[in-house]
Amino acid sequence: HNPHLYSTNFGDPTIDESTYSRISIIIQLKRHGGRIFFNYFVGFFLAGFLCFMTFMIETSNLVARSNLTVASIFVSVGNKYILDQSLPLTATFGLSDAIQAATFLLITATVMINVSCNLLHKNNTPQKALFLNKSAGIIFMTVYFVYLGYEIFSAVHS
């Protein structure tokens, strides 16, 4: 061991510099966070799945579509409540925030499409309602999965 020279006098003005022994240790930690990640965010993924199931139901069946959307709201709000107690508050926009924001935006967009499809159906244009429903379902699913995939990939490789 070579002594390390510290440029401090530790409050003693009679000492110019001090020499002390030093130990350097490197500890490598590996964490298997897949299970923890799944447990934290399963509610948001379930809410997203319920939103996608909404697009599989006929556009004329507003009750069933609304029930799935309301269920996704309750699941995501409940998961957010639990998650906020488990994770520390941070000032930065992290993976947790990205998953929450994407899921709440998906729910909001799904509600808007449900209402639009119902209005189109009431105006005797069921083909337009069907087209809007299928198009929105495909677009929302693609954007949701690509965005979450990007965020998760970025978090894992940062």
JOFENGI-V83696 format. One record per run of one state. SS is the DSSP state (A for helix, B for strand, O for the rest). FROM is the first residue (numbers start at 1). TO is the last residue. If there is no record, write none. Layout:
((SS:FROM:TO) (SS:FROM:TO))
This chain:
((O:1:3) (B:4:6) (O:7:17) (B:18:20) (O:21:33) (A:34:54) (O:55:61) (A:62:86) (O:87:94) (A:95:122) (O:123:125) (A:126:156) (O:157:158))
